[in-house]
Amino acid sequence: MDFDKEYFNLGVLDTLSYKNTLIHRLDARTKVIATFAIIVTVVSFPKYEIAGLIPFFLFPAVIFSLGDIPFWFIIKKVLVVSVFAVFIGIFNPLFDTQVMYHFLSIPISGGWVSFFSILLKFFLTMCSALLLISTTSFPGICHALRKLGFPKSSSPNFYFSIVIYLSLWRRP
């Protein structure tokens, strides 16, 4: 699997954003605010919280189904970059060894719980961001940011800075 091919195929995301579904027809401001709210809420959960994150899977499920977004296309993109979330949390089980739960008489340490929580948060936030991009065109996101009070010059810059950073980062 080639990282550039799998993750930076932004043309397909842009093509998906011009579909004519219920989700695509929603005002872009609504989608930007909802995505931002989901991301902020998910990230604000405590590090050992897992059960509280489960209901947030409803958001991507609804967007996938009502937006007619190809599930495996987005999931592949999330999985390609999930290695970063794994590197962030993989050492938690080594440092946080206090047993929090027993599953089938197997002790589960707080480190494993927080590691799984990091993976869930990563999956939810990345899916939400990619689903926003695949249901709202770039001009639509920029226009929504301007309508929400971002300065006219910073709306595209904000979005472009993410794309430019990622494109520079992937160069050898």
trRosetta pair geometry for C-beta under 8 A, 3 or more apart (Angstrom, degrees):
i j d omega theta_ij theta_ji phi_ij phi_ji
1 5 7.6 -141 -176 68 60 109
1 6 5.5 20 178 -41 102 143
1 80 6.8 -138 143 -107 133 101
2 5 4.0 62 81 15 110 113
2 6 6.4 158 78 -11 56 89
3 6 6.2 -66 -140 44 25 101
3 7 5.7 -14 179 13 67 118
3 8 7.8 53 135 -5 68 99
3 80 6.2 142 -128 -179 69 120
3 170 6.5 -162 114 -137 119 115
4 7 7.0 -71 -126 50 14 85
4 8 5.2 -36 -160 34 57 123
4 170 5.9 127 -88 166 87 141
5 8 7.5 -16 -56 50 7 82
5 9 6.4 26 178 -52 45 109
6 9 6.9 -64 -170 -3 11 113
6 76 5.9 -117 -162 146 110 108
6 77 6.6 179 154 -97 85 58
6 80 4.7 164 114 -83 132 152
7 77 5.7 116 -116 -141 64 81
7 80 5.0 -146 -63 103 104 147
7 81 6.3 92 -111 -46 136 104
7 166 7.9 -127 134 178 120 128
7 170 8.0 -173 76 -90 123 142
8 166 7.0 172 -96 134 103 116
8 167 6.9 102 -131 -96 137 78
8 170 6.7 -87 -44 -1 141 170
9 12 5.0 18 137 12 104 114
9 13 7.4 129 106 -13 68 89
10 13 5.2 -52 -155 38 51 115
10 14 6.1 52 148 -22 75 103
10 163 7.2 35 -92 -131 162 117
11 14 5.6 -54 -147 37 33 111
11 15 6.3 36 152 -21 65 104
12 15 5.5 -51 -147 36 33 113
12 16 6.4 37 152 -21 64 103
12 73 7.0 -129 138 -167 137 135
13 16 5.7 -53 -150 34 31 113
13 17 6.6 38 150 -29 63 103
13 130 7.2 -103 -121 -162 127 79
13 133 5.1 0 173 130 129 109
13 134 5.0 -93 -149 -87 77 78
14 17 5.6 -49 -154 24 35 117
14 18 7.5 26 154 -16 61 102
14 137 6.7 59 -153 -133 75 74
14 138 6.6 -21 -116 -18 105 104
15 18 6.4 -64 -163 30 36 105
16 19 6.1 -21 -172 -19 50 112
16 69 6.2 64 -174 -121 134 84
16 70 7.7 -111 -106 13 132 90
16 73 8.0 169 -67 108 148 152
16 134 4.2 -15 102 -162 134 89
16 135 7.3 -49 131 -68 96 43
17 24 7.2 147 -173 -128 44 104
17 133 6.8 -78 -73 157 123 48
17 134 5.8 -142 -66 -168 75 27
17 135 6.1 62 -123 127 67 4
17 136 5.6 -41 -149 78 113 16
17 137 4.4 146 129 -75 130 56
17 138 7.6 114 83 -19 168 59
17 140 7.2 -165 168 31 123 133
18 24 7.5 77 -177 -160 12 138
18 137 6.2 49 -69 -73 78 114
19 24 5.0 -161 81 -53 77 158
19 67 7.2 111 73 -179 137 72
19 68 6.1 -146 166 71 158 115
19 135 7.8 -56 47 -125 105 61
20 24 6.1 -118 -116 80 19 138
20 25 7.0 46 -159 -56 60 102
21 24 4.7 93 47 9 73 104
21 25 7.0 -145 90 -5 36 90
21 66 6.3 147 154 152 122 63
21 67 5.3 147 83 -136 146 38
21 68 5.1 179 -72 12 148 107
21 135 7.9 -75 61 -135 112 100
22 25 6.1 -64 -149 38 26 107
22 26 7.2 43 150 -39 60 92
22 66 5.1 -63 64 178 115 109
22 67 7.7 -104 63 -78 72 52
23 26 5.8 -35 -160 3 37 116
23 31 7.7 89 -179 -96 83 122
23 63 5.9 111 -133 -139 155 66
23 66 4.8 119 -36 111 109 101
23 67 3.7 -54 55 -81 146 90
23 135 5.0 -60 133 -149 110 139
24 67 6.4 116 -40 -137 81 84
24 135 5.4 -135 -89 -163 65 79
24 136 7.7 177 -136 -75 61 49
26 30 5.1 -97 163 73 110 132
26 31 5.7 120 99 -48 119 100
26 135 7.9 18 44 150 107 123
27 30 4.6 94 70 -2 88 105
27 31 7.4 -168 95 -3 49 84
27 144 7.5 133 154 -108 78 109
28 31 5.6 -57 -152 39 40 110
28 32 6.1 39 152 -20 72 105
28 136 4.9 111 -126 -143 95 127
28 140 4.2 -175 -87 166 145 95
28 141 6.2 -143 -175 -82 128 37
28 143 6.3 85 61 76 150 96
28 144 3.6 -124 116 -59 106 128
29 32 5.7 -54 -143 38 32 110
29 33 6.1 28 159 -15 67 109
29 144 4.4 -176 -73 -148 58 97
29 147 5.6 -81 -76 90 126 127
29 148 5.9 157 -132 -60 103 101
30 33 6.1 -58 -145 40 25 107
30 34 6.1 24 157 -18 64 112
31 34 5.8 -54 -140 39 28 110
31 35 6.1 27 160 -18 64 109
31 132 5.7 146 154 -131 107 85
31 135 6.3 -153 -140 97 151 116
31 136 5.3 177 89 -50 151 135
31 144 7.4 -71 58 -120 88 168
32 35 6.0 -57 -146 38 26 108
32 36 6.2 25 156 -17 63 110
32 132 6.8 90 -95 -154 51 130
32 136 7.4 -91 -55 74 82 177
32 141 6.5 130 -83 -139 116 74
32 144 4.7 157 -12 133 141 138
32 145 6.8 -162 -148 -68 163 68
32 148 6.8 -115 98 -33 140 150
33 36 5.8 -56 -145 40 28 111
33 37 6.1 30 155 -21 65 108
33 148 7.4 173 -66 -107 96 137
34 37 5.7 -55 -146 37 28 111
34 38 6.3 29 155 -20 64 105
34 59 7.7 176 160 -146 107 120
35 38 5.8 -52 -147 35 31 111
35 39 6.3 28 156 -17 65 107
35 128 5.0 152 -145 162 84 103
35 129 6.6 112 -177 -89 126 46
35 131 7.5 -174 -104 77 117 92
35 132 4.4 3 -80 -70 161 133
36 39 5.8 -57 -147 38 29 110
36 40 6.2 24 158 -14 66 109
37 40 6.0 -56 -141 41 28 106
37 41 6.0 25 160 -17 64 113
38 41 5.9 -62 -144 41 25 109
38 42 6.0 22 161 -18 64 111
38 56 6.5 131 -156 -156 97 110
38 59 5.4 128 -115 -170 144 175
38 124 7.1 -134 159 159 107 104
38 125 7.7 171 120 -105 91 58
38 128 4.9 -166 96 -125 135 154
39 42 6.1 -57 -143 37 25 107
39 43 6.2 18 162 -13 62 112
39 125 4.9 80 -126 -130 87 94
39 128 5.8 -159 -62 88 87 145
39 129 7.1 57 -80 -57 131 92
40 43 6.1 -61 -144 41 26 107
40 44 6.2 25 158 -24 63 114
41 44 5.8 -62 -147 34 27 111
41 45 7.6 45 153 -39 59 88
41 56 7.4 179 102 -101 113 130
42 45 6.3 -38 -169 -1 37 112
42 53 6.5 71 -141 -130 88 96
42 56 5.6 117 -90 -166 106 169
42 121 5.4 153 151 -136 103 79
42 124 4.9 -160 -138 103 158 136
42 125 5.8 -160 83 -62 139 89
42 128 7.9 180 3 -9 146 147
43 121 6.1 100 -95 -166 54 124
43 125 6.7 50 -57 -76 98 137
45 49 4.3 -112 167 69 112 142
45 52 5.7 174 -134 94 130 125
45 53 6.1 -126 28 -69 175 93
45 117 7.3 -138 106 -168 117 117
45 121 7.1 -156 49 -89 113 116
46 49 4.7 106 61 -22 80 109
47 114 4.5 8 158 -126 102 107
47 117 5.9 137 -178 88 47 150
47 118 7.8 5 -149 -56 83 84
48 100 6.9 -163 -150 -136 130 162
48 110 6.2 -50 -101 -149 117 91
48 113 5.0 28 -142 124 78 127
48 114 5.8 -48 -83 -73 59 79
48 117 6.4 -143 -129 -38 13 153
49 52 4.6 -31 -179 38 119 118
49 53 6.3 125 126 -28 94 95
49 117 6.0 97 65 -128 53 131
50 53 6.0 -63 -161 28 33 111
50 54 7.4 48 147 -40 64 93
50 113 6.5 -108 -33 -163 122 85
50 116 6.0 8 -103 109 126 115
50 117 5.5 -109 -77 -84 75 84
50 120 6.5 130 -135 -2 73 159
51 54 5.9 -34 -162 -1 41 118
52 55 7.5 -46 -176 21 41 100
53 56 5.5 -54 -170 28 57 119
53 57 7.8 70 141 -32 73 87
53 117 7.0 156 -18 -140 148 75
53 120 4.8 91 124 139 155 136
53 121 6.8 -97 -124 -70 143 67
53 124 6.7 -133 -172 -31 107 151
54 57 6.1 -39 -172 6 46 113
55 58 5.9 -21 179 -2 60 116
56 59 5.8 -22 -174 9 62 114
56 124 5.3 30 121 -141 125 143
57 60 6.3 -52 -160 43 51 100
57 61 6.0 54 145 -24 73 112
57 124 7.0 -98 -81 -100 61 102
58 61 5.5 -62 -145 41 32 116
58 62 6.1 33 159 -22 69 105
59 62 6.2 -58 -150 33 24 106
59 63 6.5 18 156 -13 62 109
59 124 7.7 72 58 -159 120 96
59 128 6.5 8 121 -98 131 103
60 63 5.5 -58 -144 42 37 110
60 64 5.9 41 157 -24 71 105
60 124 7.1 -143 -21 -136 125 62
60 127 4.4 -7 -102 140 145 132
60 128 6.4 -103 -71 -71 96 63
60 131 6.0 -171 -125 -36 80 153
61 64 5.8 -51 -146 35 27 112
61 65 6.4 14 160 -9 62 111
62 65 6.2 -65 -146 43 27 101
62 66 5.7 1 169 4 69 116
63 66 6.6 -61 -125 51 22 92
63 67 5.0 2 178 0 62 130
63 69 6.6 2 137 14 82 136
63 131 4.5 61 132 -180 149 142
63 135 6.6 -103 -164 -37 106 149
64 67 6.5 -61 -119 49 9 98
64 69 5.2 -96 -128 61 54 100
64 71 5.5 49 -158 -90 133 84
64 74 7.5 -125 -100 34 103 146
64 131 7.2 -81 -61 -113 66 127
65 68 7.8 15 175 -67 25 43
67 131 7.0 133 45 -164 163 98
67 134 7.3 102 146 111 139 99
67 135 4.9 -68 -138 -97 140 120
69 73 7.4 -121 166 61 79 116
69 74 6.2 36 146 -30 119 130
69 131 6.3 -151 16 -127 176 84
69 134 5.3 87 -126 122 125 137
69 135 6.9 -69 -64 -63 126 94
70 73 3.9 66 91 2 112 118
70 74 7.0 157 88 -8 65 83
71 74 6.5 -71 -162 40 29 100
71 75 6.0 19 155 -15 69 117
72 75 5.4 -55 -133 44 36 112
72 76 5.9 45 163 -27 68 102
73 76 6.2 -54 -153 29 22 110
73 77 7.0 19 150 -15 57 106
74 77 5.7 -57 -156 35 36 112
74 78 6.4 33 150 -17 69 105
74 127 6.3 77 153 -132 124 76
74 130 5.1 146 -144 118 100 134
74 131 6.6 27 -129 -69 152 76
74 134 6.8 -92 -83 -9 113 157
75 78 5.6 -54 -148 38 35 111
75 79 6.1 34 154 -20 68 107
75 127 8.0 9 -88 -101 59 104
76 79 5.7 -56 -144 39 30 111
76 80 6.4 38 155 -29 64 102
77 80 5.8 -48 -149 25 30 115
77 81 7.1 2 162 5 61 104
77 126 7.7 -164 114 161 91 115
77 130 5.8 144 93 -121 140 154
78 81 6.7 -76 -157 49 29 90
78 82 6.1 49 148 -53 67 104
78 122 8.0 136 -169 136 99 87
78 123 6.1 69 175 -133 138 67
78 126 4.7 131 -121 112 95 131
78 127 5.9 -6 -79 -67 144 75
78 130 6.9 -116 -61 3 91 150
79 82 5.2 -38 -141 5 35 125
80 83 7.8 -46 159 -2 35 101
81 84 5.8 -18 172 11 76 114
81 85 7.9 76 128 -9 72 94
81 126 6.8 180 77 -130 121 147
82 85 5.2 -47 -161 35 61 113
82 86 6.3 65 141 -23 77 99
82 119 7.4 45 -163 -140 111 87
82 122 6.4 118 -128 127 77 135
82 123 7.3 18 -108 -79 117 80
82 126 7.8 -120 -79 20 77 165
83 86 5.4 -51 -149 35 37 116
83 87 6.4 38 152 -19 67 103
84 87 5.8 -52 -148 36 32 110
84 88 6.5 36 151 -22 63 104
84 122 7.9 175 85 -142 87 140
85 88 5.5 -51 -149 32 34 115
85 89 6.4 1 163 6 66 112
85 118 5.8 169 -174 141 95 97
85 119 5.7 120 138 -105 129 57
85 122 3.7 -20 -100 -76 148 170
85 123 7.9 -92 25 -39 177 66
86 89 6.6 -78 -146 51 25 88
86 90 5.5 41 164 -54 68 109
86 119 7.4 40 -79 -92 64 102
87 90 6.0 -32 -122 6 25 118
88 118 6.0 -155 98 179 111 144
89 92 5.1 -23 -169 -7 70 123
89 114 6.8 -161 -147 121 109 80
89 115 4.1 138 155 -130 117 70
89 118 3.8 178 -68 59 142 154
89 119 6.7 -109 47 -41 156 79
90 93 7.7 -49 177 21 42 98
90 115 6.8 78 -93 -132 28 125
91 94 5.1 -52 -166 36 65 118
91 95 6.1 45 144 -10 87 108
92 95 6.2 -72 -145 46 31 97
92 96 5.5 -20 179 26 75 114
92 110 7.9 -108 165 116 102 69
92 111 4.0 165 136 -159 75 80
92 112 7.3 170 104 -57 106 24
92 114 4.8 -138 -172 83 149 111
92 115 4.5 -171 56 -59 131 90
92 118 7.4 171 -24 -7 150 136
93 96 6.9 -67 -112 61 22 78
93 97 7.4 69 177 -91 54 65
93 109 5.8 111 -141 71 76 126
93 111 3.5 152 -96 117 34 126
93 112 5.0 46 -94 -60 109 71
93 115 6.0 -27 -37 -24 92 141
94 97 7.5 -20 -179 -62 20 98
94 111 6.6 162 20 -157 33 162
95 111 6.2 139 59 -100 62 125
96 109 6.1 150 115 149 74 108
96 110 4.2 -89 153 88 118 100
96 111 3.6 156 66 -64 90 81
96 114 6.3 52 56 18 158 133
97 109 5.0 -57 -150 -139 36 145
97 110 7.6 -9 40 38 7 86
97 111 6.3 -1 -71 -8 42 125
98 109 6.2 116 65 -152 34 85
98 110 5.1 17 66 -2 88 118
99 102 7.3 28 175 -65 120 77
99 107 4.3 -56 -124 -167 124 115
99 108 6.9 99 -151 64 72 39
99 109 5.7 -63 -92 -95 45 60
99 110 7.8 -170 -126 -23 4 74
100 108 6.1 -57 60 97 84 85
100 109 6.5 85 3 -171 88 23
100 110 4.8 105 -38 -74 123 71
100 113 5.5 -35 55 -18 151 147
101 107 7.7 146 86 -158 46 47
101 108 4.4 -10 67 55 92 116
101 113 7.1 111 8 -72 115 125
102 105 5.9 1 176 -119 115 25
102 106 6.6 147 -161 63 64 36
102 107 5.8 -33 -102 -96 76 51
102 108 6.9 -176 -90 9 22 85
103 106 5.2 -32 70 59 75 95
103 108 5.6 49 -1 -33 106 124
108 112 5.3 -105 -168 72 83 133
108 113 6.4 93 144 -52 110 92
109 112 5.3 102 60 5 74 96
109 113 7.3 -136 104 -1 44 89
110 113 5.4 -55 -148 38 39 114
110 114 6.1 34 156 -16 72 105
111 114 6.0 -55 -143 40 28 105
111 115 6.1 33 154 -23 63 108
112 115 5.4 -51 -144 35 32 116
112 116 6.4 31 157 -16 64 104
113 116 6.0 -57 -152 38 29 108
113 117 6.3 32 149 -21 63 108
114 117 5.3 -51 -145 37 36 117
114 118 6.4 43 153 -24 66 99
115 118 5.7 -49 -152 30 31 113
115 119 6.7 29 150 -16 62 104
116 119 5.6 -53 -151 36 36 113
116 120 6.4 36 152 -19 67 104
117 120 5.7 -53 -147 37 32 111
117 121 6.3 31 155 -18 65 107
118 121 5.8 -56 -146 38 29 110
118 122 6.2 31 154 -21 64 108
119 122 5.7 -53 -145 36 29 113
119 123 6.3 30 156 -19 64 107
120 123 5.8 -55 -147 36 29 110
120 124 6.3 24 158 -15 65 109
121 124 5.9 -58 -145 40 28 108
121 125 6.1 19 161 -12 66 111
122 125 6.2 -62 -142 41 25 102
122 126 6.0 17 164 -12 65 114
123 126 6.2 -61 -140 42 23 105
123 127 6.0 22 162 -17 62 112
124 127 6.0 -57 -143 38 24 109
124 128 6.2 25 158 -20 62 110
125 128 5.7 -54 -146 36 30 112
125 129 6.4 27 157 -16 64 107
126 129 5.9 -56 -146 38 31 108
126 130 6.1 23 159 -12 67 110
127 130 6.0 -61 -143 44 27 105
127 131 5.9 26 159 -19 65 111
128 131 5.9 -58 -144 38 25 109
128 132 6.5 32 154 -23 62 102
129 132 5.7 -50 -153 29 32 113
129 133 6.6 27 152 -14 64 105
130 133 5.6 -53 -148 39 36 111
130 134 6.1 25 155 -12 68 111
131 134 5.7 -58 -137 45 33 105
131 135 6.0 14 164 -6 68 114
132 135 6.4 -73 -142 46 23 95
132 136 5.8 -27 175 26 65 117
132 141 7.3 85 151 -100 104 120
133 136 6.9 -74 -120 57 19 79
133 141 7.5 -14 -106 -54 60 147
136 140 4.5 -134 -177 99 85 127
136 141 5.2 108 124 -60 119 85
136 144 7.3 -22 -174 -8 144 144
137 140 4.2 98 55 3 78 108
137 141 7.1 -144 94 -6 42 82
138 141 5.8 -51 -146 33 32 108
138 142 6.4 30 155 -15 64 106
138 159 6.5 147 -151 146 90 152
139 142 5.6 -56 -146 41 34 112
139 143 6.0 36 155 -21 68 107
140 143 5.7 -53 -142 37 28 111
140 144 6.2 30 155 -20 63 107
141 144 5.6 -54 -147 37 30 112
141 145 6.4 31 154 -20 64 104
141 155 7.9 169 122 177 71 100
141 159 6.0 112 108 -91 128 145
142 145 5.8 -53 -148 35 30 110
142 146 6.5 31 152 -18 64 104
142 155 4.4 107 -155 138 73 117
142 156 4.9 13 -119 -71 132 75
142 159 6.3 -90 -75 6 87 144
143 146 5.7 -53 -150 35 32 112
143 147 6.3 30 152 -17 65 107
143 155 7.7 106 -48 164 18 155
144 147 5.7 -55 -146 39 32 110
144 148 6.2 27 154 -16 65 110
145 148 5.7 -60 -146 41 30 109
145 150 4.1 -18 159 30 93 141
145 154 7.8 -119 142 101 128 80
145 155 3.9 154 88 -129 123 101
145 158 6.7 -163 -163 52 163 140
145 159 7.6 -154 -13 -37 154 109
146 149 8.0 144 178 13 27 10
146 150 5.9 -77 -86 67 36 86
146 151 7.9 -28 -120 135 74 15
146 152 5.5 40 -122 -102 118 62
146 155 4.9 -50 -54 -51 81 154
150 154 5.3 -122 173 84 99 105
150 155 4.8 121 104 -76 128 83
150 158 6.8 -65 -163 -9 149 146
151 154 4.5 73 63 11 93 106
151 155 7.3 -150 85 -25 46 79
152 155 6.4 -45 -155 9 29 112
153 156 7.7 -68 -170 41 34 90
153 157 6.3 24 148 -12 67 126
154 157 5.0 -70 -142 51 41 115
154 158 5.5 53 159 -35 78 101
155 158 6.0 -51 -150 25 22 111
155 159 7.0 8 156 -4 57 107
156 159 5.8 -62 -151 45 38 106
156 160 5.5 33 155 -17 74 114
157 160 5.7 -56 -132 46 28 108
157 161 5.8 38 162 -32 64 105
158 161 6.0 -50 -147 24 21 112
158 162 7.4 19 152 -15 54 100
159 162 6.2 -57 -165 30 34 108
159 163 6.8 24 147 -10 67 109
160 163 5.5 -59 -148 43 40 109
160 164 5.7 37 156 -19 75 108
161 164 5.8 -51 -136 41 29 109
161 165 6.0 35 159 -23 63 107
162 165 5.9 -54 -146 35 26 112
162 166 6.5 22 156 -14 61 108
163 166 5.9 -60 -150 39 29 108
163 167 6.2 23 155 -16 66 109
164 167 5.7 -58 -143 40 31 107
164 168 6.1 27 159 -16 67 107
165 168 6.0 -58 -145 39 27 106
165 169 6.0 29 156 -24 63 113
166 169 5.5 -55 -142 35 29 116
166 170 6.5 25 161 -20 63 107
167 170 6.1 -56 -149 32 30 107
167 171 7.4 43 151 -35 58 95
168 171 6.0 -44 -163 8 39 115
